[in-house]
Amino acid sequence: MLQPSNDPIGQFGEVTNAPLGVFAVRKIEHSGLRLTIFACTPSNPCGSPVGFKLHRYPTAALVMQYALERYNFSTGSEKEIPVTTSTLNRIPVQDEVLILGGGVAGCAASIALARKGRRVTLIEREPTPRHKVCGEFLSGEALEDLHLLGIDVTSLGAVPIDYVRLAAARRAAEAPLPFSAASLTRKALDTALIAEAIAAGVRVECGRSVQTLARTAPNVWQATLDDGTTREAPTIFLATGKHDLRGYPRPEDPQRWVAFKMYFRLASAQAAELARASELMLYPGGYGGIQPVEGGIANFCCVVQQKHLARVGHRWDNFLAKVQQDCPHLAMRLAGAEPLLAKPIAITHIPYGYIRSTTENGLYCIGDQAAVIPSFTGDGISIALHTARCAVAAYVAAEPAPIFQAKLRSALLAQMRLAEFAADGLNNSFARAVLPFCLRVWPGVMRVTAKLTRVAQHAAVAPLQSPVEV
């Protein structure tokens, strides 16, 4: 028996040309990164060799293909072939899982799979992590999942969030959050997740865009990249976030939402007022949120329906001025603020309320490709981590992707429908007028809503401490 080493670069056997003798392959077993070849040799007689089914084990199939080509060995026949460890070292190893998208969901899934011994390649379209349209709110559930992945958000400068404020017109209401929460830029978080994935043994290819994805065999998916090269694996995790992959679209966005994000350096008095709070602003045609992030700056992220954006000429400056006019609380917050980006980051086609119900065998959809919750909940990052964790558990348990996707939909449906109902209320002019007053009378309703729109927690995480200013 030859039992090759489980090394991180995917080569098998010792780096040596020591002959293993002339033998006949009897059986090949494959588990994770380990390949075991059972063979007949003079010192290890094992009876008559048997044929091997190439479709069962992708890595073993490569070894058999090598034997077929190099020694004219026919599957199902008996033939003695000379093999050395160095020849095994030259055999390429196929990925077990190919992850498309290196955001929160894709990185989380790759880390978990690699730690379970799976051979994983992650493909990310951006060459380096960058700022993205995201509220950057880390709920208690998100903090738990990041902790399990080995991400220490406090060391990254995450800002604790203890309160939520709702503002509309000239009224505002405040309530403490019923769970630990924090705020951290996506650029910082994605950088840490990519580094953790590489440390876990994931092969990461950045700056590569997937153009097409198709089956080439019953258990083989092939992704074609922008340079024409291909990557193959029996299993795909689709984690392309808000960007749909050609051939795998999500439904159209009937509300035609547009999302913007801008970083501001607030005036000192306003920064002090905003400290440890996440504020939700209501205005006609949408809503926005502002909260502190690391580095002493604030993230303002907002959504608006295209028909309302058209009324201000589709211009950011006009839109921001109109929002401040409609929501004086935001005007107060941004008084004397310095915008830190040359122009806002923007994105369209956000199918809020979407939950994927079906998929194909071997195609696990996670993150925004699985579910898109209204942004006001602050649960986007949490759902990305949650769906990644559930998909990994399903894959490891050999649960088919269609069954996983159906179960995930059932688990998220109530939370998603409640969030949609609440979002519809936020866009109602009467609700905008009376909601802040009602919440000041009964602030507990905000805590109840926050709890009901969360994914289930699965561990306890200690409250964050404020990072040391440097």
N, C-alpha and C positions, 0 to 999 in steps of 0.2 A: 504493500500500500504506500502510495505517495501522498503526503498531506502537505500541500504548499502553505507558505506563510501568509498571514493576514496583514499585509503591509499597506500603508496608506496610498501608495501610488498605483496600486492595482496590478503589480507584477507578481507572478506566482513562482514559488520555489526560491532556493538560494541562488545568488548570482555566481554561478559556477558552471562548468561544463562537465561535471562529474556524470559519467554514464549511469543510467538507471537500469541498464540491461535491455535485452530484447524481450518484449512482453506483448500480450494481447489485452486490449481493454475489455473489462467485464462490466463495470458499472461506474457511473460518475454521479456524485452527489454534490449539490450546490446549496449553500445556505449563507445568505448575506455575502460577505466578501470572501468566504472560505470555500475552496474547491477541493474535493477529495476524489482521487482517482483510484479505483480498485482495479488491479491488473494481475495477470498471470505472469509470474517470473519463476526462474528456477528455484529461488529461495522462498517464494510465496505462491505455491500452487493453489489454484482456486477453481479447478474444474473447467468445464467448457465455457468459453466466452459467450456472451449473449449480445444481441443487437441493442441499440440505444435509440430512443425516440428523441429526435432533435428538437421538437417543439416544446419539450417540457422544461428544460433549463437553459436559458439564453447563454450563460457563460460556458456551460458544458457543451452546448451546441458549437460554440466557436472552437473549442478544443477538437471536437469531432470533425468539424469542417477542415481544420488544419491537417488532421490525419488523412481525410479524404483527398485533399489536394496534394499533400506532400508524399503520401505513400500509397495512393490509389486504393485506399481502404473503403470498402463498401459497407454501408450500414446494414446490419443484420448478418453480415458474414463474419468469418473468423480469419484474422490475419495478424501475424506478429509484426509489430512495428518498433524500431529502436527509438527511444525518447531520452533526452537529457533534460536536466533542469533548465539549461540555457535556452532550449527550444521552447519550453513552456513560457519562459520570460518574454519571448517575442510575440506571444499570442495576445491580440488586443482583447480588452475586457469591456463588455457592453454594460451601459448603465442599467440599473434596475429601475430607477425613477428619474424622469426628466421634468424639472420644474421650470415653467415659463413665467417669469416675472420675479424680480428681486425686491419687492416691497415688503411690507410687514408680514403678510400671509405667506408669501413664497419663502422668505428667509426663515420664518418660524417653522414651517414644514420641513425645510431642508435640514435645519439643525436637529430637529427631533428624529428624522429618518436616519441621518448619519450616525447619531448616537446609538441608534438601534442596529447599527452594522450594515445599513443599506448603502449601496453605491449610488451617489446622487450627483447630477449635474444641474446647476441653476444657471439660467440664461436671463440676463437683464439688459434692457435696451439702452439704458443710460450708462455712459462710461464711468461716472462717479455719482454718489448720492447727491441729490439736489433738493432745494425747497420745492414743495408740492402743495397743491390746493388741499388743505386739511386743517381742521380746527385744532388739531394737536392736543386734544384732551385725552388724558389717560385715566380711565375709570378704575375702580377697585379691581374689576375683573381683568383689565388689561395689565395692571401692575402685578397681579398674581401670575399671569402667564409669562410675563417678561422675567419675573423673578425665577420661575422654573427653567427658563431658557438661559439663565446666567447673566441677564442684563441688569446692571445696577444703575437705575435711572438717576439716583441721587448723585452718584459720581459723575454723571454726564451733565449735571447742572439743573435737573428737573425742578420746577417750581411747585411747591405744594398748593393745592386748590382746596379751600375749605368751604367756600360759599358760592351760591349761584344767585344772580340777580336777574330779574326780568324787567325790561324797560320798554314802554310804549308811550308815544306822545310825550307828555310831561310827567308821567308817573313812573315809579320804580318800586319793586318789592324785592326783598332779600330773604333767603332761607339757608340754613347750614346744610351741607351735603350729608347724606346718611352713610357715606362710605369714604374711605381714603381716596384721594385723586391727585393728579399732578398734571403739569403741562410741560411738554418738551418738543422742540422742533423736529419735524420729520427728517431733516437732513442729519441731525445728530443721532436720532434713533436708528435710521436706516444704515448709517455708517457703522454703528455698534453691531447691528444685526448681521451685516455682511461680514464683518471681522469675526464674529462668533461662528458663522457658517463655515468660513475658511478654516478656523481653528478646529472645528468638528470633523473636518475632512471632506467637506463639500467641494466639488470642482466648480468654481464660479467663473462664468464668462460674461464680463461686462462690456457694454458698447456693442452688443450684438442683438439685432432685431429679428424676431421670428416672422417670416412672411406667410408660410402655410404650414398646416398640420394635417396629416392624413395617415390612415392605416395602410401599411404595405403588406401586412400578413395578419392573420387572426389575433396574434398576440404581440404585434410590433407596431408602434407608432413612429412616424418619421416627421421631424420638424426641419423645414428648410429655412436657412438663415439668409440674411440680406446679401451675403457674399456668395451665395449659391451652394455652400456646404450644407451637409445634413447631420442631424443627430438622431439616434434611434434609441428607443427604450420600450419595454412592454407596458409601462405605466407612465401617465402624464398627470402632473398637478397643474391645472390652469389657474394662474394667479396674476393675471395681467392688469388687475385693478380696474380703473375706469376706462382703460383702453381695450376695446374688443378686438379679438383676433379674427382675421378674415375666415369666414366660414362658420364662426361660432358666435354670432351676434346675440346681444340681449335685446329685448323689445324696445321700440321707440319710446322716447320720453314725451308723453302727451302734454305735459305742462311746459316743456321747452325751457328747462332751467339753465341758467348761466351762473357759475360760481367764480368768485374773485377772492384773492388773498393779497394782503399787503401788511408788511411789518412797519410799525411806527415806534419812534422814540418819544414817549409822552413827556409832557411837562412834569416837573418833579412832583407837584401837588397832585396831579391826576394819576401818576404812577403809584403814589402812596395810597390813593383811594382805591385803585384797582388791585392792589396787592392781595394775593391769596384768594382772588375771586374770579369767577367766569361769568361774564355778563351777556345776556341774550337780548338783542334789540329787535323790536317788531316794527315793520313799516309796510306800506301797501306793496303787494306783489312779492313779498319775501321776508327774510329775517337774516340777522347776522350775529356773530359772536365776537367778543374781544376778551382776551385774557393775557396775563403776563407769561413770557417764556424766558428761557435762560438768557443771560447777557444783558438783563435790564431793559428789554424791549417788549413790545406787545404785538400780538398777532390778531389782526382783524380779518375774519373770514366770513363771507356772506354769499347768499344766493338770491337770485331775482328771476322772475319769469321774463322771457324775451319780450313780450308785449309791453311790459313796463320799462324795460331797457330801451326799447325803440322810442319811447316818448321823450327820452333825453338824448336822442341821437346816437345811441349805442356808444357813448363816450363815458369812460371811467370818471373823469373829473366832474362831469355833469351829474352822473349817477350818485357819486359820493356827496355832492352838495345837496341833492334832493333828499337823500336818506337823512342827512343831518337836519334838514328843514323839517322832515316828518318825525324825526326822533331827536328832540333837543338834548336828551341824555347823552347820545353819541356825540353831538356837537360839543357839549361840555367836555366830554372825555378827550376829544381830538383837538381841543383848543390849544394852539401853540405846539402841536405835535409835528415831528419831522418824519416824513415818509422815507423809508430806507431802501426801497427798490425803485429802479428807474421807471418801471411800470408794473402794474399788478400781474400776478400769475392768474390765468383764467382757464376755465375748462367748461365744455358744454356736454350735453347728453348725459344726464344723471337720472336714470330711471328709478326714482325713489319708490320704495315699496316692492321692488322686484325680489322674488325668491325663486331660484332655479329649482324646477321640479323634476327634470329628467336629465340624463346624460348617457354617455356610451360606456361600455365596459372598458376599464382601464383609464378612464378620464375623470379625475376627481377635481371638481370646481370649488375654489375657496376664495375668501375675501369678497371683494365687490363682484366677482364673477359668480358668487353663490347667493349673495343677498346685499341689497343696498338700502340701508335704513336712513330715514330723514336726518339731516345733519344736526338739527337742534338737540337731539338726544345725546350727542357727544359719544356715541357708542360705536363709531366706525372702526377705530383701531381695535377695540375689544372684540367686535365680531370677526375682524380679520384674524386675530389670534385664536379665537374660539373655533372658527371653521377649520383653521389649519390643524389645530390639536385634534379635533374630531376626525378629520380626514386621515391623519396619520394613524390614529387608533383603528380606524376601519380598515385601512390598508394592511397594517400589521396583523390584524385578525382575519385577513383574507375575505373581508366583506366586499362584495362587488360594488363598483362605483354607483350604479343606478340605485341600489338599495341604500347606500350611504346618503345619496343626494335626497332621496325621498324622506329618509329619517330626519335629515337636517332641516328640510323644509317644515316638517311637522313640528319640530322642536322650536323653530324660530317664528312660526306663523302668528301666534298670539301677540308676541312682543312687537312684531312688525305691524300688525293691524292696529294696535293701540297707538303706536308712533305715528302712523298715517292719519288716524283720527285726530290726534293732538295737533299734527301739522296743519290739517285742514282748518282747525280752530284758530291757529295762529294767523292764518291768512284771511280770517273773517274780520271785517272792519268793526263790527259791534264788539267782538271778542277783544280786539286790540284796545278798544276804548275802556272796557270794564275790567279786563283781566288783571292788570296791575293793582287796581283798587281791591278786587276780591282777594288777591293773594296777600295783600297787606293785612286784611282782616283775618284770613286763614292761610298763613304761610305754609302750614303742614301739607297742603295739597301739592306743593312743589316736591317735597320729599317723597310723597307717595308716588307721584308720576315718575320721579327719578328711579325709584325702586322697580316699578312695573315695567320700565323700558330697558332693564338690564338683562344681560344673559346671566345664567346661573353662576354663582361663585363656587369655587371648589377648594379654597384654602384661605387661610388668614394671612394677611400681610400687614406688617407694622406700619403705622402712619409715617409718612415721609417727614424728614427734618429739613428745615430751610438750608440750602447750600451756603457755604461760606463765601462771602463776597471777596473777589480778588481784583 
